[in-house]
Amino acid sequence: MPQELKLRIKIKALPEDVYAALTNPFAIELWTGYPAVMSTTPGTPFELFEGDIAGHNIAFVENSRIEQEWYFGDNELPSIVTIKLFPNGASATQVDVVHTNIPDGAYEDLKEGWFDSYLHPLKEFLEISED
């Protein structure tokens, strides 16, 4: 049965900087170390981490929300990722991630990947950039 993952992290950077780091392919390459295919146009495909993460962009609200379909191999239904950005104090952002329809057996690896490969590198990149 598909599962849902909810994550939250605080990043010492403004929401517009976090949003840019998540949507600008050049910025994504800086914090991931890999070329990225990304656009903020709904319906466009995206690809991160040499295709390890791929899907279609669903919707964007500038500086506050990103919604995407992520694909998993032979899984028939895409999972849905929603990233919401909220101001947290004068110069920080709360990042909330909701990842739904996670295929059976992928939950723990996906949770680890979100922290180790996505959220913590993003946080490190933005917080070093702010100093």
URQUI-V891474 format. One record per helix or strand of 2 or more residues. SS is the DSSP state (h for helix, s for strand). FROM is the first residue (numbers start at 1). LEN is the number of residues. Records with the same first field share a line. If there is no record, write none. Layout:
SS=FROM-LEN / FROM-LEN
//
This chain:
s=3-9 / 45-4 / 53-9 / 65-6 / 79-9 / 93-10
h=15-9 / 25-8 / 49-3 / 107-24
//
